[in-house]
């Protein structure tokens, strides 16, 4: 009886090791395509408005996911960070607008490849100037066995990509106020 339990336990551990090694064959690459100079703006001053993301080739639920990442990751770094959903058009009285474009360039099931472009743009609403624009690219390519396709799911890939782009946007290196 003990031998059967031991054999079952070993086979379960072996199966977990095999599944882990197969799943680790999906590679995730993340690149900032645009080099930007730090913005001479203190994100703690003024009111910030997040526009609803523009989606190309994606389901509408990624609007809410993106807005939630902004609120969760940047709320402590930006003063009065609000979503455009929180206002009607005449009510905003905000100083800055953050606009995001998400474009799923490739989601190929045959080659198990995903490619996403994220562009974050900031406008100064008082001067009507574009003050920040940065493009981020995310790639997910399965490099494992051809007969066992286990790439990362699209939702996981999208969530990681959006989170990394917004974290980078909120990074101190983008704000010269922090670099002084």
WODA-V486486 format. One record per residue. N is the residue number from 0. SS is DSSP state (alpha for helix, beta for strand, coil for the rest). PSI is psi in whole degrees, 0 to 359 (* if undefined). D_CENTER is the distance of its C-alpha to the mean C-alpha in whole Angstrom. Layout:
BEGIN
n=(N:N)
ss=(SS:SS)
psi=(PSI:PSI)
d_center=(D_CENTER:D_CENTER)
END
This chain:
BEGIN
n=(0:1:2:3:4:5:6:7:8:9:10:11:12:13:14:15:16:17:18:19:20:21:22:23:24:25:26:27:28:29:30:31:32:33:34:35:36:37:38:39:40:41:42:43:44:45:46:47:48:49:50:51:52:53:54:55:56:57:58:59:60:61:62:63:64:65:66:67:68:69:70:71:72:73:74:75:76:77:78:79:80:81:82:83:84:85:86:87:88:89:90:91:92:93:94:95:96:97:98:99:100:101:102:103:104:105:106:107:108:109:110:111:112:113:114:115:116:117:118:119:120:121:122:123:124:125:126:127:128:129:130:131:132:133:134:135:136:137:138:139:140:141:142:143:144:145:146:147:148:149:150:151:152:153:154:155:156:157:158:159:160:161:162:163:164:165:166:167:168:169:170:171:172:173:174:175:176:177:178:179)
ss=(coil:alpha:alpha:alpha:alpha:alpha:alpha:alpha:alpha:alpha:alpha:alpha:alpha:alpha:alpha:alpha:alpha:alpha:alpha:alpha:alpha:alpha:alpha:coil:coil:beta:beta:beta:beta:beta:beta:beta:coil:coil:coil:coil:coil:coil:beta:coil:coil:coil:coil:coil:coil:coil:coil:beta:beta:beta:coil:coil:coil:beta:beta:beta:coil:coil:coil:coil:alpha:alpha:alpha:alpha:alpha:alpha:alpha:alpha:alpha:alpha:alpha:alpha:alpha:alpha:coil:coil:coil:coil:coil:coil:beta:beta:beta:alpha:alpha:alpha:coil:coil:alpha:alpha:alpha:coil:coil:coil:coil:beta:beta:beta:beta:beta:beta:beta:beta:beta:beta:beta:beta:beta:coil:coil:coil:coil:beta:beta:beta:beta:beta:beta:beta:beta:beta:beta:beta:beta:coil:coil:coil:coil:beta:beta:beta:beta:beta:beta:beta:beta:beta:beta:beta:beta:beta:beta:coil:coil:coil:coil:coil:coil:coil:coil:coil:coil:coil:alpha:alpha:alpha:alpha:alpha:alpha:alpha:alpha:alpha:alpha:alpha:alpha:alpha:alpha:alpha:alpha:coil:coil:alpha:alpha:alpha:beta:alpha:alpha:alpha:alpha:coil)
psi=(317:326:319:316:320:318:318:316:317:320:326:317:318:318:317:319:317:314:319:316:325:315:331:358:351:124:138:122:139:130:137:117:337:129:122:150:150:143:136:61:137:112:346:349:149:172:137:137:131:119:156:133:145:127:133:113:20:157:154:341:342:344:308:318:315:313:321:321:317:310:317:324:335:355:325:346:338:132:138:52:116:157:149:338:340:353:163:168:325:351:354:307:40:161:331:144:126:121:139:135:127:126:108:100:320:132:77:115:335:316:0:46:139:143:130:135:131:126:127:126:138:131:140:112:341:318:351:33:147:123:349:136:125:136:137:139:137:139:141:115:132:123:19:213:139:331:355:80:107:62:169:150:153:317:319:316:314:313:314:318:312:315:315:319:316:322:316:319:319:356:143:334:340:354:108:338:321:339:353:*)
d_center=(50:49:48:47:44:43:43:41:39:39:37:35:33:34:32:29:29:29:26:24:25:25:21:20:21:18:16:12:12:10:12:12:14:16:18:18:21:20:21:24:23:23:20:22:25:25:23:19:18:15:16:15:12:14:13:15:16:14:15:15:14:10:12:12:9:7:11:11:8:10:13:12:11:13:16:18:17:18:21:22:18:18:17:19:20:22:24:27:27:30:29:26:28:24:24:21:18:15:14:11:11:9:12:12:15:16:16:20:21:24:23:20:17:14:12:10:10:8:10:11:14:17:20:23:25:28:29:26:25:22:21:17:16:13:12:9:10:9:12:13:17:20:22:24:28:28:30:27:24:22:18:15:14:12:11:10:9:6:5:5:3:1:3:5:5:6:8:9:10:12:14:17:18:17:19:23:24:23:25:28)
END
